[in-house]
Amino acid sequence: MVYALIIHTIVPGTCRIMYSCTFGQEDVIKRAETEEDKVPSGSDLRTGRKQNLYRVAQLVQSEYGFRRAVTGRTVEGDLQKLNTDDTLPEFELGFIRLPSGEPFQNEKMVVWLGAVNCGFTLVCEKTENRLLAENVMKLLIRYLQEHVRILNQPAEVMLKVDKVAMVLDKFLPGGQLLFMNHRLVRQYEKELETGMKS
């Protein structure tokens, strides 16, 4: 199962989360200073969850920056290809293992794809199928680009949250990674088109 989806910036500088969605429950590790500390409230849990997702986004940003430096590819080259050919650029793919307690209570696996200035990150349970997570994420990116133009204008994600939620609901319902053949993808695509028009 997928614990969270994060869409964030990945170029050097301050990492900015543009969209995040969590599925299921994961308790935030509270580093108690004394035994008399009280149980965290709802707002404390939300803040802790946001901080954990931000830490994951920073890890992905760092990894992406390193890979870009090694390969010598530029954001401008990817953006030019996207604008002239209207084809998706070649994505950097990575996997990160998060040990227990850093930052989540249980061990997690992070699957990420990055191009231009957008990072797409899935935080999954450690037993999740990595190839399936990668395939589902590629579908998500394809339809987010089609309906929100996420790679051309990443800030649009914050303005078109309803469209992002529709795409997630079709291809990542409730955080479940689905095995999909081309017929099922085509059916979901038609349902998504109908939903976007209404």
ABEGO torsion letter per residue (X at the ends): XBABBBBBBABBEBBBBABBBBBEBBBBBBBBABAABBBBBAAAAAAAAAAAAAAAAAAAAAAAAAAAAAAGBBAAAAAAAAAAAGBBBBBBBBBBBBBBGOABABBBBBBBBBBEABBBBBBBBAABBAAAAAAAAAAAAAAAAAAAGAAABAAAAAABAAAAAAAAAAABBGGBBBBBBAAAAAAAAAAAAAAAAX
